[in-house]
């Protein structure tokens, strides 16, 4: 089954390295207005078995604009234009449009593309060091969120990995490569026009 995951996550701090890792998170949020990278995504079931693997590219521009392109094994595009989210599934020949609104705040996407006021939407705690990265755990304050928690792993001030656990026990693991901070991104990256002939479904809001 296909799984659309919008990203993201946070850092961590141990007793000995609390300041440096929290500072890394703050620096990433405060100093990264735009970014782009390639990614690999693995969806694990509640027993930790890989259910799906995919790869593609991502870019974001604060606030509220992002573009995720899944290239393999299937083509899907997710675009946030600041007001709406466009989800295009090439296999289904279908575009779904949703209002961005407050929903962005409590979604993992907000950790990358949302406002800088992360503490308003997430409770952030220490998650320790693992695999050479510093991690933190972010739990949405919104009790109706579809996600239980999000973890983000940093190397120095660079985002390397994210782990998103949903309310069904599945975990989406994202690993980033070649992350470029504050590149000049064309406005067209954050606009989407449905291809001719596809079904368009809107939430009507």
C-alpha positions in Angstrom: 0.0 0.0 0.0 1.3 3.4 -0.9 2.1 5.7 1.9 2.5 9.5 1.5 4.7 11.0 4.1 5.4 14.6 4.5 8.6 14.7 6.4 10.5 15.9 9.3 11.6 16.1 13.1 14.0 17.4 15.7 17.1 17.0 17.7 18.4 15.8 21.0 20.5 16.6 23.9 22.2 14.4 26.5 23.4 15.7 29.9 26.9 16.3 28.5 25.8 17.6 25.1 22.5 19.2 25.7 23.5 22.7 24.7 25.2 21.8 21.5 22.4 19.6 20.1 19.6 22.0 21.1 21.6 24.8 19.6 21.9 22.7 16.4 18.2 22.4 16.2 17.6 26.1 16.8 20.3 27.0 14.3 18.7 24.8 11.6 15.3 26.3 12.2 16.4 29.9 12.5 19.0 29.9 9.8 17.5 27.7 7.1 14.9 29.6 5.1 15.1 27.2 2.1 16.6 23.8 1.5 16.7 21.0 -1.0 18.1 17.4 -0.9 17.6 13.9 -2.2 16.1 11.3 0.1 15.4 7.7 0.6 12.3 6.5 2.5 11.6 3.2 4.2 8.3 2.4 5.8 8.5 -0.1 8.7 5.6 -2.0 10.2 5.1 -2.2 13.9 7.5 -5.2 14.1 10.3 -3.3 12.3 10.0 -5.1 9.0 10.4 -3.0 5.8 7.1 -2.7 4.0 8.0 -0.2 1.3 11.0 1.7 0.0 11.1 4.7 -2.2 13.3 7.7 -3.1 13.2 11.1 -4.6 13.9 14.8 -4.0 12.6 17.4 -1.6 12.7 21.2 -1.3 11.1 23.7 1.1 10.8 27.4 1.6 9.5 28.8 4.9 6.7 29.4 5.7 4.5 26.7 4.4 6.0 25.9 0.9 7.4 22.6 0.1 7.8 20.1 -2.8 8.3 16.3 -2.4 8.8 14.2 -5.5 8.8 10.5 -5.2 10.5 9.1 -8.2 11.0 5.4 -7.5 9.3 2.9 -7.4 6.2 5.0 -8.2 5.7 8.7 -9.1 4.0 11.0 -6.6 4.3 14.7 -6.1 3.3 16.6 -3.0 3.4 20.4 -3.2 2.5 23.0 -0.6 2.0 26.4 -2.1 1.5 28.3 1.2 -2.3 27.9 1.1 -3.0 24.5 -0.2 -1.4 21.0 -0.4 -1.5 19.3 -3.8 -1.1 15.5 -3.9 -0.6 14.0 -7.3 -0.5 10.2 -7.8 0.6 9.4 -11.4 -0.5 5.8 -11.2 -4.1 6.7 -10.1 -4.2 9.8 -12.4 -5.6 11.7 -9.4 -4.9 15.0 -7.7 -6.1 15.7 -4.2 -6.2 19.3 -2.9 -6.3 20.1 0.8 -6.3 23.4 2.6 -2.9 24.0 4.3 -4.2 26.0 7.2 -3.6 25.1 10.8 -3.0 21.4 9.8 0.5 22.3 8.8 1.4 23.3 12.4 0.9 19.8 13.9 2.3 17.8 10.9 5.9 16.7 10.5 6.1 19.1 7.5 5.9 22.0 9.9 9.3 21.0 11.4 10.8 21.7 8.0 8.6 24.2 6.2 6.4 25.6 8.9 6.9 28.7 11.1 9.8 28.9 13.5 7.6 28.6 16.5 8.0 24.8 16.8 7.4 24.7 20.5 3.8 25.9 19.9 3.0 22.7 18.2 5.4 20.1 19.6 6.8 19.0 22.9 10.5 18.4 22.4 12.6 16.1 24.5 16.0 14.4 24.6 16.3 11.3 22.5 20.1 10.7 22.9 22.8 9.8 20.4 22.5 7.0 17.9 24.3 6.0 14.7 26.7 9.0 15.0 23.8 11.5 15.1 22.2 13.7 17.8 18.5 13.1 18.0 15.4 14.7 19.6 11.9 13.5 20.0 9.0 15.8 19.0 5.4 14.9 20.1 2.5 16.9 18.7 0.5 18.9 21.2 -2.6 18.3 19.0 -4.1 15.1 20.4 -5.9 14.4 17.1 -2.6 14.4 15.1 -2.1 11.4 12.9 1.5 11.1 14.2 2.6 9.8 17.6 6.0 11.3 17.4 8.8 12.6 15.1 12.5 12.2 15.6 15.1 14.2 13.7 18.8 13.3 13.6 21.5 15.9 13.0 25.2 15.8 12.3 26.5 19.2 13.5 23.9 21.6 12.2 22.8 19.5 9.2 19.7 17.4 9.1 20.5 13.8 8.1 17.6 11.6 9.1 14.0 11.7 10.3 11.8 9.0 11.8 8.0 9.5 11.9 5.9 7.1 13.9 2.1 7.1 13.1 -0.8 6.1 15.3 -0.9 2.6 13.7 2.6 1.7 14.8 4.3 2.2 11.4 7.5 4.2 11.2 8.6 6.1 8.2 12.4 6.5 8.1 13.8 9.3 5.9 17.5 9.7 5.1 18.7 12.9 3.4 21.8 13.3 1.2 23.4 16.4 -0.2 21.2 18.7 1.8 21.7 22.3 0.6 20.7 25.1 2.9 19.3 28.4 1.6 19.6 27.8 -2.1 17.8 30.1 -4.5 14.7 28.1 -5.4 12.4 29.1 -8.3 8.8 30.0 -7.4 7.6 27.4 -9.9 8.8 24.7 -7.5 5.9 25.5 -5.2 3.1 25.8 -7.7 1.3 22.8 -9.1 -1.0 22.6 -12.2 -2.9 19.3 -12.5 -2.1 17.5 -15.8 -4.9 17.3 -18.3 -7.3 14.4 -17.9 -6.6 13.6 -14.2 -9.3 13.4 -11.6 -9.2 16.4 -9.2 -10.6 16.0 -5.7 -10.8 19.0 -3.3 -11.7 19.2 0.3 -13.8 22.2 -0.7 -12.5 24.5 2.0 
